[in-house]
Amino acid sequence: MPDPASPTREVSLPDTMERIRAERFPHLDRDLVREILRLHAESGSAMQGLSRAVDEVIAARLGESV
């Protein structure tokens, strides 16, 4: 079994985030987590805009599942 800390193994950040999500937070929707991470990456230091965008994404997702 390969060592996950091995410097010869190339793993992308999205792959790492998905592994952590699946292992520790399997109840969270994969696409929702990716969308929140994308919003965070695009927002820079505009935390108010990020908060609003995350709220909107979650509200839209809840509306879809109801």
Distance bins in CASP14 RR format, pairs under 12 A and 6 or more apart:
PFRMAT RR
TARGET T0000
AUTHOR 0000-0000-0000
RMODE 2
METHOD distances of the structure
MODEL  1
1 9 0 0 0 0 0 1 0 0 0 0 0
2 8 0 0 0 0 1 0 0 0 0 0 0
2 9 1 0 1 0 0 0 0 0 0 0 0
2 10 0 0 0 0 0 1 0 0 0 0 0
2 11 0 0 0 0 0 1 0 0 0 0 0
3 9 1 0 0 1 0 0 0 0 0 0 0
3 11 0 0 0 0 0 1 0 0 0 0 0
4 10 0 0 0 0 0 1 0 0 0 0 0
4 11 1 0 0 1 0 0 0 0 0 0 0
4 15 0 0 0 0 0 1 0 0 0 0 0
4 16 0 0 0 0 1 0 0 0 0 0 0
4 19 0 0 0 0 1 0 0 0 0 0 0
4 20 0 0 0 0 0 1 0 0 0 0 0
4 23 0 0 0 0 0 1 0 0 0 0 0
5 11 0 0 0 0 0 1 0 0 0 0 0
5 16 0 0 0 0 0 1 0 0 0 0 0
9 15 0 0 0 0 0 1 0 0 0 0 0
9 16 0 0 0 0 0 1 0 0 0 0 0
10 16 0 0 0 0 0 1 0 0 0 0 0
11 17 0 0 0 0 0 1 0 0 0 0 0
11 18 0 0 0 0 0 1 0 0 0 0 0
11 19 0 0 0 0 1 0 0 0 0 0 0
11 20 0 0 0 0 0 1 0 0 0 0 0
12 18 0 0 0 0 1 0 0 0 0 0 0
12 19 0 0 0 0 0 1 0 0 0 0 0
13 19 0 0 0 0 0 1 0 0 0 0 0
13 20 0 0 0 0 0 1 0 0 0 0 0
13 34 0 0 0 0 0 1 0 0 0 0 0
13 37 0 0 0 0 1 0 0 0 0 0 0
13 38 0 0 0 0 0 1 0 0 0 0 0
13 41 0 0 0 0 1 0 0 0 0 0 0
14 20 0 0 0 0 0 1 0 0 0 0 0
14 21 0 0 0 0 0 1 0 0 0 0 0
14 30 0 0 0 0 0 1 0 0 0 0 0
14 33 0 0 0 0 0 1 0 0 0 0 0
14 34 1 0 0 1 0 0 0 0 0 0 0
14 37 0 0 0 0 1 0 0 0 0 0 0
14 38 0 0 0 0 1 0 0 0 0 0 0
14 41 0 0 0 0 0 1 0 0 0 0 0
15 21 0 0 0 0 0 1 0 0 0 0 0
15 22 0 0 0 0 0 1 0 0 0 0 0
15 34 0 0 0 0 0 1 0 0 0 0 0
16 22 0 0 0 0 0 1 0 0 0 0 0
16 23 0 0 0 0 0 1 0 0 0 0 0
16 37 0 0 0 0 0 1 0 0 0 0 0
17 23 0 0 0 0 0 1 0 0 0 0 0
17 24 0 0 0 0 0 1 0 0 0 0 0
17 25 0 0 0 0 0 1 0 0 0 0 0
17 28 0 0 0 0 0 1 0 0 0 0 0
17 30 0 0 0 0 1 0 0 0 0 0 0
17 33 1 0 0 1 0 0 0 0 0 0 0
17 34 0 0 0 0 1 0 0 0 0 0 0
17 36 0 0 0 0 0 1 0 0 0 0 0
17 37 1 0 0 1 0 0 0 0 0 0 0
17 38 0 0 0 0 0 1 0 0 0 0 0
17 40 0 0 0 0 0 1 0 0 0 0 0
17 41 0 0 0 0 0 1 0 0 0 0 0
18 24 0 0 0 0 0 1 0 0 0 0 0
18 25 0 0 0 0 0 1 0 0 0 0 0
18 26 0 0 0 0 0 1 0 0 0 0 0
18 28 0 0 0 0 0 1 0 0 0 0 0
18 29 0 0 0 0 0 1 0 0 0 0 0
18 30 1 0 0 1 0 0 0 0 0 0 0
18 31 0 0 0 0 0 1 0 0 0 0 0
18 33 0 0 0 0 1 0 0 0 0 0 0
18 34 0 0 0 0 1 0 0 0 0 0 0
18 37 0 0 0 0 0 1 0 0 0 0 0
19 25 0 0 0 0 0 1 0 0 0 0 0
19 26 0 0 0 0 0 1 0 0 0 0 0
19 30 0 0 0 0 0 1 0 0 0 0 0
19 33 0 0 0 0 0 1 0 0 0 0 0
20 26 0 0 0 0 0 1 0 0 0 0 0
20 28 0 0 0 0 0 1 0 0 0 0 0
20 30 0 0 0 0 0 1 0 0 0 0 0
20 33 0 0 0 0 1 0 0 0 0 0 0
20 37 0 0 0 0 0 1 0 0 0 0 0
21 27 0 0 0 0 1 0 0 0 0 0 0
21 28 1 0 0 1 0 0 0 0 0 0 0
21 29 0 0 0 0 1 0 0 0 0 0 0
21 30 1 0 0 1 0 0 0 0 0 0 0
21 31 0 0 0 0 0 1 0 0 0 0 0
21 32 0 0 0 0 1 0 0 0 0 0 0
21 33 1 0 1 0 0 0 0 0 0 0 0
21 34 0 0 0 0 1 0 0 0 0 0 0
21 36 0 0 0 0 0 1 0 0 0 0 0
21 37 0 0 0 0 1 0 0 0 0 0 0
22 28 0 0 0 0 1 0 0 0 0 0 0
22 29 0 0 0 0 0 1 0 0 0 0 0
22 30 1 0 0 1 0 0 0 0 0 0 0
22 33 0 0 0 0 1 0 0 0 0 0 0
24 33 0 0 0 0 0 1 0 0 0 0 0
25 32 0 0 0 0 0 1 0 0 0 0 0
25 33 1 0 0 1 0 0 0 0 0 0 0
25 36 0 0 0 0 0 1 0 0 0 0 0
26 33 0 0 0 0 0 1 0 0 0 0 0
27 33 0 0 0 0 0 1 0 0 0 0 0
28 34 0 0 0 0 0 1 0 0 0 0 0
28 35 0 0 0 0 0 1 0 0 0 0 0
28 36 0 0 0 0 1 0 0 0 0 0 0
28 37 0 0 0 0 0 1 0 0 0 0 0
28 58 0 0 0 0 0 1 0 0 0 0 0
28 61 0 0 0 0 0 1 0 0 0 0 0
29 35 0 0 0 0 1 0 0 0 0 0 0
29 36 0 0 0 0 0 1 0 0 0 0 0
29 57 0 0 0 0 0 1 0 0 0 0 0
29 58 0 0 0 0 1 0 0 0 0 0 0
29 60 0 0 0 0 0 1 0 0 0 0 0
29 61 1 0 0 1 0 0 0 0 0 0 0
29 62 0 0 0 0 0 1 0 0 0 0 0
29 64 0 0 0 0 0 1 0 0 0 0 0
29 65 0 0 0 0 1 0 0 0 0 0 0
30 36 0 0 0 0 0 1 0 0 0 0 0
30 37 0 0 0 0 0 1 0 0 0 0 0
30 61 0 0 0 0 0 1 0 0 0 0 0
31 37 0 0 0 0 0 1 0 0 0 0 0
31 38 0 0 0 0 0 1 0 0 0 0 0
31 57 0 0 0 0 1 0 0 0 0 0 0
31 60 0 0 0 0 0 1 0 0 0 0 0
31 61 0 0 0 0 1 0 0 0 0 0 0
31 64 0 0 0 0 0 1 0 0 0 0 0
31 65 0 0 0 0 0 1 0 0 0 0 0
32 38 0 0 0 0 0 1 0 0 0 0 0
32 39 0 0 0 0 0 1 0 0 0 0 0
32 54 0 0 0 0 1 0 0 0 0 0 0
32 56 0 0 0 0 0 1 0 0 0 0 0
32 57 1 0 0 1 0 0 0 0 0 0 0
32 58 1 0 0 1 0 0 0 0 0 0 0
32 59 0 0 0 0 0 1 0 0 0 0 0
32 60 0 0 0 0 1 0 0 0 0 0 0
32 61 1 0 1 0 0 0 0 0 0 0 0
32 62 0 0 0 0 1 0 0 0 0 0 0
32 64 0 0 0 0 0 1 0 0 0 0 0
32 65 0 0 0 0 0 1 0 0 0 0 0
33 39 0 0 0 0 0 1 0 0 0 0 0
33 40 0 0 0 0 0 1 0 0 0 0 0
33 54 0 0 0 0 0 1 0 0 0 0 0
33 57 0 0 0 0 0 1 0 0 0 0 0
33 58 0 0 0 0 0 1 0 0 0 0 0
33 61 0 0 0 0 0 1 0 0 0 0 0
34 40 0 0 0 0 0 1 0 0 0 0 0
34 41 0 0 0 0 0 1 0 0 0 0 0
34 57 0 0 0 0 0 1 0 0 0 0 0
34 61 0 0 0 0 0 1 0 0 0 0 0
35 41 0 0 0 0 0 1 0 0 0 0 0
35 42 0 0 0 0 0 1 0 0 0 0 0
35 50 0 0 0 0 0 1 0 0 0 0 0
35 53 0 0 0 0 1 0 0 0 0 0 0
35 54 0 0 0 0 1 0 0 0 0 0 0
35 56 0 0 0 0 0 1 0 0 0 0 0
35 57 1 0 1 0 0 0 0 0 0 0 0
35 58 0 0 0 0 1 0 0 0 0 0 0
35 60 0 0 0 0 1 0 0 0 0 0 0
35 61 0 0 0 0 1 0 0 0 0 0 0
36 42 0 0 0 0 0 1 0 0 0 0 0
36 43 0 0 0 0 0 1 0 0 0 0 0
36 50 0 0 0 0 1 0 0 0 0 0 0
36 51 0 0 0 0 0 1 0 0 0 0 0
36 53 0 0 0 0 1 0 0 0 0 0 0
36 54 1 0 1 0 0 0 0 0 0 0 0
36 55 0 0 0 0 0 1 0 0 0 0 0
36 56 0 0 0 0 0 1 0 0 0 0 0
36 57 1 0 0 1 0 0 0 0 0 0 0
36 58 0 0 0 0 1 0 0 0 0 0 0
36 61 0 0 0 0 0 1 0 0 0 0 0
37 43 0 0 0 0 0 1 0 0 0 0 0
37 50 0 0 0 0 0 1 0 0 0 0 0
37 53 0 0 0 0 0 1 0 0 0 0 0
37 54 0 0 0 0 0 1 0 0 0 0 0
37 57 0 0 0 0 0 1 0 0 0 0 0
38 44 0 0 0 0 0 1 0 0 0 0 0
38 50 0 0 0 0 0 1 0 0 0 0 0
38 53 0 0 0 0 1 0 0 0 0 0 0
38 54 0 0 0 0 0 1 0 0 0 0 0
38 57 0 0 0 0 1 0 0 0 0 0 0
39 46 0 0 0 0 0 1 0 0 0 0 0
39 47 0 0 0 0 0 1 0 0 0 0 0
39 49 0 0 0 0 1 0 0 0 0 0 0
39 50 1 0 0 1 0 0 0 0 0 0 0
39 51 0 0 0 0 1 0 0 0 0 0 0
39 52 0 0 0 0 1 0 0 0 0 0 0
39 53 1 0 1 0 0 0 0 0 0 0 0
39 54 1 0 0 1 0 0 0 0 0 0 0
39 55 0 0 0 0 0 1 0 0 0 0 0
39 56 0 0 0 0 1 0 0 0 0 0 0
39 57 1 0 0 1 0 0 0 0 0 0 0
39 58 0 0 0 0 0 1 0 0 0 0 0
40 46 0 0 0 0 0 1 0 0 0 0 0
40 47 0 0 0 0 1 0 0 0 0 0 0
40 49 0 0 0 0 0 1 0 0 0 0 0
40 50 1 0 0 1 0 0 0 0 0 0 0
40 51 0 0 0 0 0 1 0 0 0 0 0
40 53 0 0 0 0 1 0 0 0 0 0 0
40 54 0 0 0 0 1 0 0 0 0 0 0
40 57 0 0 0 0 0 1 0 0 0 0 0
41 50 0 0 0 0 1 0 0 0 0 0 0
41 53 0 0 0 0 0 1 0 0 0 0 0
42 49 0 0 0 0 0 1 0 0 0 0 0
42 50 0 0 0 0 1 0 0 0 0 0 0
42 53 0 0 0 0 1 0 0 0 0 0 0
42 54 0 0 0 0 0 1 0 0 0 0 0
43 49 1 0 0 1 0 0 0 0 0 0 0
43 50 1 1 0 0 0 0 0 0 0 0 0
43 51 0 0 0 0 1 0 0 0 0 0 0
43 52 0 0 0 0 1 0 0 0 0 0 0
43 53 1 0 0 1 0 0 0 0 0 0 0
43 54 0 0 0 0 1 0 0 0 0 0 0
44 50 1 0 0 1 0 0 0 0 0 0 0
44 53 0 0 0 0 0 1 0 0 0 0 0
46 52 0 0 0 0 1 0 0 0 0 0 0
46 53 0 0 0 0 1 0 0 0 0 0 0
47 53 0 0 0 0 0 1 0 0 0 0 0
47 54 0 0 0 0 0 1 0 0 0 0 0
48 54 0 0 0 0 0 1 0 0 0 0 0
48 55 0 0 0 0 0 1 0 0 0 0 0
49 55 0 0 0 0 1 0 0 0 0 0 0
49 56 0 0 0 0 1 0 0 0 0 0 0
49 57 0 0 0 0 0 1 0 0 0 0 0
50 56 0 0 0 0 0 1 0 0 0 0 0
50 57 0 0 0 0 0 1 0 0 0 0 0
51 57 0 0 0 0 0 1 0 0 0 0 0
51 58 0 0 0 0 0 1 0 0 0 0 0
52 58 0 0 0 0 0 1 0 0 0 0 0
52 59 0 0 0 0 0 1 0 0 0 0 0
53 59 0 0 0 0 0 1 0 0 0 0 0
53 60 0 0 0 0 0 1 0 0 0 0 0
54 60 0 0 0 0 0 1 0 0 0 0 0
54 61 0 0 0 0 0 1 0 0 0 0 0
55 61 0 0 0 0 0 1 0 0 0 0 0
55 62 0 0 0 0 0 1 0 0 0 0 0
56 62 0 0 0 0 0 1 0 0 0 0 0
56 63 0 0 0 0 0 1 0 0 0 0 0
57 63 0 0 0 0 0 1 0 0 0 0 0
57 64 0 0 0 0 0 1 0 0 0 0 0
58 64 0 0 0 0 0 1 0 0 0 0 0
58 65 0 0 0 0 0 1 0 0 0 0 0
59 65 0 0 0 0 0 1 0 0 0 0 0
59 66 0 0 0 0 0 1 0 0 0 0 0
60 66 0 0 0 0 0 1 0 0 0 0 0
END
